[in-house]
Amino acid sequence: RWEDQFALALDPERAREYHDETLPQDSAKTAHFCSMCGPNFCSMRISDDIRKMADEQGITEEVAIAKGMEEKSREFREKGSELYQ
């Protein structure tokens, strides 16, 4: 929803130019994630995925988040509870 973000900017044209110059391919300019985090760590995409999952499972977003955190906690413990840098 980049167009919405550009429309909210004080200078929409400049905002669009800054956004576009950081993306090498035209297809990336319409992606639903920014070039800072990419698709795997995009908080907007993750939030949308949580909403969709909750809706599909007939649960609240809060319950979906709690289930996801429990899954990630279990995965962390199974992999040795080690942090990486």
SVG drawing of the C-alpha trace seen along z (x, -y; Angstrom):
<svg xmlns="http://www.w3.org/2000/svg" viewBox="-14 -19 41 49">
<polyline fill="none" stroke="black" stroke-width="0.4" points="0.0,0.0 2.8,-2.3 0.5,-4.7 -1.3,-5.3 2.0,-6.2 3.0,-8.5 -0.3,-10.3 0.3,-11.0 3.7,-12.4 4.3,-16.2 5.9,-15.9 4.4,-12.8 6.5,-13.1 9.8,-13.2 8.7,-10.4 8.0,-8.3 11.4,-9.2 13.3,-8.3 11.4,-5.0 12.0,-4.1 15.7,-5.0 16.5,-2.4 14.9,0.4 16.8,1.7 13.9,3.6 10.5,2.2 8.7,5.2 10.2,4.4 8.5,0.9 5.1,2.4 6.0,5.0 4.2,5.0 7.5,4.6 10.2,2.1 13.9,2.5 15.0,2.2 13.9,5.5 12.8,7.4 9.8,9.8 11.0,12.3 11.2,9.7 8.6,7.2 6.4,6.3 3.6,5.2 3.5,8.5 3.8,10.5 0.9,8.5 -1.2,9.2 -0.3,12.9 -1.4,13.0 -4.7,11.3 -5.4,13.8 -4.4,16.8 -6.6,15.7 -9.5,15.2 -9.0,18.6 -8.8,20.3 -11.7,18.4 -9.6,17.0 -8.7,13.6 -5.4,11.9 -4.3,12.0 -4.8,15.8 -3.0,16.2 0.0,14.2 0.1,16.2 0.1,19.5 2.8,18.2 5.0,17.1 4.5,20.5 5.6,22.2 8.7,20.0 9.6,20.6 9.4,24.3 11.5,24.1 14.1,22.0 14.3,24.6 14.6,27.5 17.5,25.7 19.4,25.4 18.2,22.0 21.3,20.3 21.3,16.7 23.2,15.7 24.8,12.4"/>
</svg>
